[in-house]
Amino acid sequence: MFSAKSIYEMYKRFNDLINRFKGLGKPFSSKELVRKLLRSLPCEWMPKRTAIEEARDLNTLSVERLIGSLLSHEEVVNQMNR
C-alpha cells in the first residue's frame, strides 16, 4: 500500500517546490505549509488527515511535527501490511 519512502519522498518534492517559490520571492508561513501538506495527501490518508486536523492546533503545528506524525503513521501501516 505505502512504500517505505512515500511520505519522505513527498516531503522532499514539496520542499523543492517551496524553495523554488521562495527563490521567486514568495515565502510561506509555517501555518500555510502545514495546510498545504495536509491538502496534498492522497485520499487514502483522509482518516489520518482528519485526525490531525481535529486533534492539533494547525495554527501552531510545525511542519516538522506534522511530517514526524505522518512518518510514524506510515511505519505502523507498513508493519501491519507485512
C-alpha positions in Angstrom: 0.0 0.0 0.0 2.6 2.6 1.1 6.2 2.5 0.2 8.8 3.0 3.0 9.8 6.3 1.4 6.5 7.7 0.3 6.0 10.4 2.9 9.7 11.2 2.9 9.7 11.4 -0.9 6.5 13.5 -0.9 8.1 15.9 1.6 11.3 16.2 -0.5 9.3 17.2 -3.6 7.1 19.6 -1.6 10.2 21.2 -0.1 11.8 21.6 -3.5 8.7 23.4 -4.8 8.5 25.6 -1.7 12.2 26.5 -2.1 11.6 27.5 -5.7 8.7 29.7 -4.6 11.0 31.3 -2.0 13.6 31.9 -4.7 10.9 33.8 -6.7 10.1 35.9 -3.7 7.0 34.0 -2.4 7.6 32.9 1.2 5.0 30.8 3.1 4.3 30.8 6.8 4.5 27.5 8.8 0.7 27.6 9.1 0.4 27.8 5.3 2.9 25.0 4.7 1.1 22.7 7.2 -2.2 23.2 5.5 -0.7 22.7 2.0 0.9 19.5 3.1 -2.3 18.1 4.6 -4.2 19.0 1.4 -1.6 17.3 -0.7 -2.1 13.9 1.0 -3.7 11.2 -1.1 -7.3 10.1 -0.5 -6.3 7.0 1.5 -4.7 9.3 4.0 -8.0 11.1 4.7 -8.6 9.4 8.1 -5.2 10.5 9.3 -5.6 14.0 7.9 -8.9 14.4 9.7 -7.4 13.0 13.0 -4.6 15.6 12.8 -7.0 18.4 12.0 -9.2 17.5 14.9 -6.5 16.8 17.5 -4.0 19.5 16.7 -4.0 23.3 16.6 -3.0 23.8 12.9 -2.0 27.4 13.7 0.8 26.2 15.9 1.7 22.8 14.5 5.1 22.8 12.9 5.9 21.2 9.6 8.5 19.0 11.3 5.9 17.7 13.8 3.4 17.0 11.0 6.0 15.1 8.9 7.0 13.2 12.0 3.4 12.2 12.7 2.9 11.2 9.1 6.1 9.1 9.0 5.1 7.4 12.2 1.7 6.5 10.8 3.2 5.3 7.6 5.5 3.0 9.5 2.6 1.5 11.5 0.7 0.9 8.3 3.7 -0.7 6.7 4.2 -3.0 9.6 0.5 -4.1 9.6 0.8 -4.9 5.9 3.8 -7.2 6.2 
